[in-house]
């Protein structure tokens, strides 16, 4: 199985390019909004590659070592999921030379970059679809799409009727990937950008191309260009079909996000059912794929973390504490680390505020510390996960991440009450002579009669290690 080794140690930072940083105002559109304007589905705020490079030290200081960029190819929208030219960088972001500089800067600092591939559909401005609009039934590109009626109407109001489109949205005509010419085009795109130096693809709605042969060929093309390229599928449900030699290295593990956030919302998921859900997810995938999952707490398609936990700083910290201790590559959605709020699209796509007075610096410091500790402890990245039994009435959750050289105990109190839990230590391999201490605050614990007692404030947790 050719899962890239580097993914197991990756800590991702997701960037929505138009909203991270504006570094080159000369390429802004003439109607650019002011930075920090309320996000809309149509407005551009001028984020670009130069802005990412100018603030690269910010990401290095946070400790990330991988970046996922939302679409960067020429398109007419700020989200760029309606691609018009897959071989051209959107001029509002920069050009190919600037993109190469970004890749070079990232690779100098051992940071990988993966980009968004939208291969199920394109924009109305894509050359083949434009030809259909111009020539209708006489177009040589009719079989590139799924045309049903003439004349093809792509601009009036209402759902697409004359052709298949993603969610019937007229601006997103669906490719016909059964057409060999379409396949060759998309596979050429896949190879081209790997050869330009990107470290992998995040694939948008790949389940809508319900064709195993296409994805097997896609994987073969990408891996032949770079065996260490990461192929990540946006699959929202748990499904073993989509990982393996014919598909993807890992998936966006939204089911884990769902479980964590439900655990932090009282009455929606209790600890026993939370454990069952996570065990089901862990047992579904081979270990190599589980370690290559992309584990988000937020994204450009979801409410922001702090909004989802109703503004609770403690709950946000606890969510990050779990995320960075669970198998897979943890992913920070830009701005979640400083406490940005926002509902669903477009509210979750606000501009990053570079005025530090607007940051939740305590939350950022918390995340930065978790990043550093995950890098320091191999067990948190590559170790097995084992639940530790505790008194069911304690209301606490505990597990260990363990490998041959390292062991970290994770204990959580996902409740509004102070909790006292007593954890058996024999299974961990700790004795009464061991000296447990917190990785997060340095507090020292003691073990008595093979039991470790831990007191936790509401909505809090700890990572504990043991010195012999």
C-alpha positions, 0 to 999 in steps of 0.5 A, a space after each residue: 500500500 503506497 500511503 505516503 509516510 509523511 502524512 502520518 506526521 502531517 499537521 495541516 493548515 487549510 487556506 481559503 485563498 481569497 481570505 487569508 492575506 492580500 499581499 499584492 494589491 496590483 492584481 486585485 479586481 477593480 471591485 475588490 471588497 475591503 479586507 474583513 468585509 462580511 463574506 458573500 458568495 460573490 465578493 472578492 477580498 484580494 487574498 493571494 499567493 503573495 499574502 500567503 508567502 508574506 505570512 508564512 512565518 505565522 504558520 511556521 510559528 504555529 508549527 504546521 507542516 502541511 497546507 491544503 489550498 482550496 481551488 487555485 485555478 482560473 474561475 469566476 467565483 471567490 471559491 473557484 469550484 467552477 474552474 474555467 482553465 485547469 492549467 492556469 492559475 487564477 490571475 487574482 491569486 498570482 501566476 505560475 511563477 508566483 506559485 512556484 515561489 510559494 512551493 519553493 518557500 514551503 519546501 525549504 521549510 519542509 512544508 507540503 502543499 496539496 491542492 483542490 481538484 474539482 474533476 466532477 464538474 467545471 464552470 460554464 466558462 470552460 472551453 468545451 462547455 462554452 463551445 456547446 453554448 455557442 454551437 449547440 447541437 453542432 458542437 464537437 464537445 457534446 460528449 464531454 458533458 451530459 446534454 439532454 435537450 437543445 437549446 442548451 440554456 446555462 444562464 437563465 434562472 432556475 435549475 439546470 434542465 438541459 444538462 446534468 450539473 452538480 446539484 442542478 446548479 447551472 454554473 457547474 456542468 458535470 463532466 462525462 468521465 466515460 468519454 476518453 477525451 475527458 479522461 485524458 484531459 483530467 488525467 493530464 491535469 492531475 499529472 501536470 500539477 504534480 510535476 509542477 511540485 505540488 505534494 498531492 490532491 484533495 479531491 472534491 466530491 469524488 463519490 459523484 464520479 462513481 467509476 472505480 476505473 477512473 479513480 484507479 487510473 487517476 491514482 496510477 497517474 499521480 503516483 507515477 509522477 510522485 510516489 509520495 503524493 497524497 491523494 485525499 478524498 472528500 467523502 463525508 460518510 464512513 466508507 471503506 470503498 474509497 480507500 486503497 490501491 484503487 482509490 485514495 490514501 485517506 478521507 476527510 474524516 468528517 464523521 470524527 468531527 461530527 462525533 466530537 462536536 456532538 460529545 460537546 453538545 450536552 445530550 446529543 452523544 454520551 461517552 459510551 456511544 461516542 466510544 462505539 462510534 469511534 471504534 466503528 470508524 477505527 475498525 473500518 479502515 486499515 491502520 495505514 489508511 486510518 493514520 492517513 485520514 485528514 481530521 478536521 474540526 472545521 472547513 470552508 463547508 461547515 460552521 466554524 469551531 467556536 460557533 459550533 461550540 456556542 462560543 465556549 473557549 473551554 469546549 474549543 480547547 477540549 475539541 483541539 485536545 482530542 483532535 491532536 491525540 486521535 489517529 490521522 492528520 489533524 487539520 486547522 481551518 485558517 482562523 479557528 486557532 484564533 477563535 474566528 466565528 462564522 456560520 455555514 458558507 459564506 460566513 465561515 469564509 471570512 477574511 483572516 484578521 491580521 490585527 492581533 488585538 482581534 485574536 484569541 491569543 490564549 486559544 492560539 497558544 493552546 493550539 501551538 502547544 498541542 502542535 509542538 507536543 504532537 510533533 514531540 511524541 511519536 505515540 500521538 502520531 503513530 501509536 495504537 489507541 486503547 481505551 482505559 476503563 474508568 468508573 462509568 459514573 465518573 463522566 470522563 473519557 480516557 485512552 492511551 496512544 502508545 508505541 514501543 518508545 512512547 505512551 501518552 494518556 489522554 483524559 477528558 471531561 466533556 461535561 459542565 461539572 468538575 469530575 474525579 476519575 480513577 484510572 487503572 494503570 496496570 494496562 498502561 504499564 505504569 506502577 506506583 513507582 512511576 511519576 506521572 505528569 501533565 504535558 500541558 501544565 506540568 502538574 504531577 500526579 501520583 499512583 496508589 495501588 495501581 490507580 491514577 486519580 485525576 481531577 478535571 474542571 468542566 470541559 477540560 482534559 489532559 495529556 499525561 506521560 510517565 517518567 520511570 
